[in-house]
Amino acid sequence: MVDDPLARLDAAVARLAALTAGRARTGQHHDDADDVEGTVATDDAIGFDPRPVLRALDRAGAEVVVMGQVAGILHGSAELTGDLDLLWDGHPDRRAALAAGFAATPAAFRAG
């Protein structure tokens, strides 16, 4: 196992890209994921790479906690995912940094 969390994330993004290369879109998104295959089997996994969003949030000074399977990957899980789960503390003073970080990305957002 790789000891560097960011190297694990890089490797997972590369594996996901290989797994989804050439996959036809089905119209299923992360809300449609089943309990066995998870979001990796949905359209959201095609081209999924959380690193640009995480970098933009960091550059903007946004304080978030990475949760879900991306956090699992950072901690050593080999299971892939097609979505990024984030948590912020809800403090109004931190909204501007979050908005700036998200505005700097081409990411599509779905509240869940």
Helices and strands as residue ranges (DSSP letters): H 5-20, G 30-32, G 38-41, G 43-45, H 51-59, E 65-67, H 68-74, E 85-87, G 92-94, H 95-103
